Amino acid sequence: MTGPGGPDPIGTFEAYEKSNNISIAFGIEYFLRLGVGWNFKDVESVLGPLSSGEVGKAQASMSDFGLLLQAPMVEILERATSDSIQFLSNIKPYFTLSLGSAVNNMGDDAVSYSDLAQADPLPKNAITGLSLELGFSKKAGVAEWKVLTFTLAREAEDLLVKRSADGSFEYQSGWGEISFFKNVIGGKAADCVNLHRGWQLNVCEFVYLRGGSYAETKQCGNRNYSTSGFTLRLSGLFRLLEQTAPDVLGDDVVSFVADHIDIVYDHAEYSDHELLGGTSFNALSIIVR
């Protein structure tokens, strides 16, 4: 914190947001794959000291609901014809269409840090997306191994909060202003519906390269930037070794690690924006199964 006398610090504070979550999901598969999930979260947000001297602190409870529908076209064709489509040492084409939709941060609460008269709505938003993934896969044990795939994806997002001139607000129902054909299929950001576009190249489930963009309408922020990133995954490396050099996995320790531990490194960054360009994100995940 600084005061009116100059830029010298007169104090410090730590701002944070914390969320405790409970998630429940289930999936079914019969030709098509359907997954449905619900998430409840209890959120605590601390901004720091306010002008009144109080600590800006708020708590709220909210929930998310989402579903994912996938159509594995090659598998559907194989079941319908009772024929196996494969070539080159059991490698076969991979072609999957996916449709996903979610409504996040649902609840009747408002967020207030000091004065209820200044309460803000929850950031309730709706997301609907479509993706196409095609390439080649191979059976590796009981699992399907994506040897080489390319994915194109598009996602529309709308903030489901309508504000009035007097400062009041109300939540929209359903998916707000999102038009599946205009926004998702047509790829147009309009009516304060923002648009995410992206592509991904997967090599042996070991290396993933990504690129994309984010488009926001002029009347609702006008943020437009490009994105890029990559992922390295240990389980993909072990899967590759299993197929090309199986003797390497003969060691008990290596075999145990391959079966039970996965390490994932993710990197992403923004570009082509005066303020956001150069912002990067890095994550390291250790998964024990």
Sequence and secondary structure as in RCSB ss.txt:
>XXXX:A:sequence
MTGPGGPDPIGTFEAYEKSNNISIAFGIEYFLRLGVGWNFKDVESVLGPLSSGEVGKAQASMSDFGLLLQAPMVE
ILERATSDSIQFLSNIKPYFTLSLGSAVNNMGDDAVSYSDLAQADPLPKNAITGLSLELGFSKKAGVAEWKVLTF
TLAREAEDLLVKRSADGSFEYQSGWGEISFFKNVIGGKAADCVNLHRGWQLNVCEFVYLRGGSYAETKQCGNRNY
STSGFTLRLSGLFRLLEQTAPDVLGDDVVSFVADHIDIVYDHAEYSDHELLGGTSFNALSIIVR
>XXXX:A:secstr
 EETTEEEE      EEEEEEEEEEEEEESSSEEEEEEEEEEEEEEEEE TTSSEEEEEEEEEEEEEEEEEEHHH
HHHHHHT    BTTTEEEEEEEEEEEEEEEE S EE SS GGG EE   EEEEEEEEEEEEEEEETTEEEEEEEE
EEEEEEEEE EEE TTS EEE  TTTT  IIIIIIT   BTTBEEEEEEEEEETTTEEEEEEEEE  GGGT  EE
EEEEEEEEHHHHHHHHHHH GGGGGSHHHHHHHHHEEEEEEEEEEES TTTTT EEEEEEEEE 
